[in-house]
Amino acid sequence: MIHEVKSKSYVALLALFSLLASFAACLLVAAQTPTPAQQQQRPRLAGSVPPPPEMAGASAPTNEEVSENDVVRVDTQLITVPVVVRDQEGRPVTGLTASAFQLYEDDLPQRVATFATSDAPFEVALLLDTSGSTRSGIALIRSAAYVFIESLRPGDRVAVLSFNTTEEGTAKLATVGVQSYLTDDREALRRAVENIGASNGTPYYDALELVVKDIFRDPPQPELRGRRALVALTDGVDSASVSGFALARGHALQAGLLAYFVQVDTEDYVEDRLLADCQDDRTLRLSLTQLERYRRTFVPRAERADYADFCRLGPFQRMAISRSLYQLAREEMAQLARDTGGRTFQATDLYAARTAFAEVAAEIGRQYSLGYYSANKTRDGRFRQIRVDVRGIAGALVSAREGYKRSQGE
């Protein structure tokens, strides 16, 4: 009898203990589950920028802490705007903060979402044109490139590209060669410049594509947004590309690159050799690619066969075609520089290119980079005008990207 009572008491104690354990577990779960108010008050990481009012509830990226189960949507349409500010005397103004700038798109104010000072590092793709029109000055091209490399600051990284000649059977093809990928090793860059050679053609548009798709293939780190640039020493006259200017320009704009051009004047040199007899060893011939580009651009109603044989063209035709292609190249370089926020520098010869390269390096070092998410979400393919004002500096001269085009269906 006593044994039976003890057994019943033991069972009752077990049941009570099990009930208490279940209740404690429920309290623990409740304590670990945040309330809706707590969920909205997660701490932000230092340096994060809250989205503008028009982006509330949308997909603007932030630096908020997120759990592994959160779904994060990223708006990739960050518009980067490189800016150089000068005072009334033309001297660069440094030390500005994000609050000094006001951005406008089509005269509507935009909120600055990202900001990098002129002290932030740069990544530069240095393209050296070593085609027929410049091959006699390769030593000078190397010298100018050295000036540029030595003018950059610690932390700036450079890639070196040039044109090469590749043999396929009996054919000699002009290609783009990467002599060095991005590095801040100055000795490695000097060796890369030493390796450049001559080319029998100018795949200039293909080079622009390679810069975007290979050199700057990976997205930039946050501190490098708006701090990537193409710097090209070239006359800009393409003779061998598969790609075209419109496609290359579009990709450069999408990648947010600044474009700087040191324009070497080779027109007289080329024209003199174009007018020589086809049997003359010193003759330069316009390629079929150039002749077809001229026909499509300037005389679209002409028969293709009329421009299929360079040697059958008269001297005045050759001169007219060459001059038109040079003018087109200058307009394209000016447009790409203007659209991206870069600049063009005239170099009457390769000696002057050394000075121009030093100016480019100095210009890059003075850049601010602003970024914003457009309040205009329509995708109508229309060009959007960008304007940047600077507060607190009377008569400030501002150089900035002039605008962009958001393609339909982006």
Buried (B, 14 or more C-beta within 10 A) or exposed (E): EEEEEEEEEEEEEEEEEEEEEEEEEEEEEEEEEEEEEEEEEEEEEEEEBBBBEBBEEEEBBBEEEEEEEEEEEEBEBBBBBBBBBBEEEEEBBEEBEBEBBBBBBBEEEBBBBBBBBBEBBBBBBBBBBBBBBBBEBBEBBBBBBBBBBEBBEEEBBBBBBBBBBEEEEEEEBBBBBBBBBBBBEBEBBBEBBEEBEBBBBBBBBBBBBBBBEBBBEEEBEEEBBBBBBBBBBBBBBBBBBEBBBEBBBEBBBEBBBBBBBBBBBBBEBBBEBBBBEEEEEEBBBBBBBBBEBBBEEEEEEEEEEEBEEBEEBEEEBBBBBBEBBBEBBBEBBBBBBBBBBBBBBEBEEBEBBBBBBBBBBEBBBBBBBBBBBBBBEEEEEEEBEBBBBBEEBEEBBBBBBBBBBBEEEE
